[in-house]
């Protein structure tokens, strides 16, 4: 009887997980559908750092359509982030205390704000520096393709946005007793090396100037992560 009850419990959890994932995917689909209505304006906005889409060229027959879908999907993902996070985190709600649930509800809008901050930082700080450097390198005339440029921009926005989510990830790890503020503070030298490697991988140019532009906010985010770890477990830090 106990075995059957356990089996039923497992199936109930799997069913709950399936329902949560379905709602997350549905939110992504709805966000992408909404993005279709303004994807052309979003593409125009994304191409402003290079002078607008009229400075670019398309070669393949399906290139314009592919770019339109890619931008719509990324925009839909950003729109759906609050719902996706809520559905995934709600799956573990039954095992949390009321206080921990409140933390999660606060964390969801914070995650959206952090991701949006990373995206805006990429657009307004990194791109105006990186794009002129790339186009002017070796003084060779460059005629970028639409798909190549948008792949570059959307990938940069996506990964830098994720990097800006680090404080919330650290907060969760601290709640799970996997890290402490003291541990993070002591390992700052290793963190700087890791951040430099991340900046080298994310930065399209690889030059020290653009790497430094990305490293500076990532180091600040690391310090904010230490603060989040301290907030998560203020009385149980090993300093």
Secondary structure as UniProt FT lines:
FT   HELIX           2..35
FT   TURN            36..38
FT   HELIX           39..47
FT   HELIX           48..50
FT   HELIX           53..55
FT   TURN            61..62
FT   HELIX           63..90
FT   TURN            91..92
FT   HELIX           93..95
FT   HELIX           98..121
FT   HELIX           122..126
FT   HELIX           127..136
FT   HELIX           137..139
FT   HELIX           146..163
FT   TURN            164..165
FT   HELIX           166..175
FT   TURN            176..177
FT   HELIX           181..186
FT   HELIX           188..202
FT   HELIX           208..232
FT   TURN            233..235
//
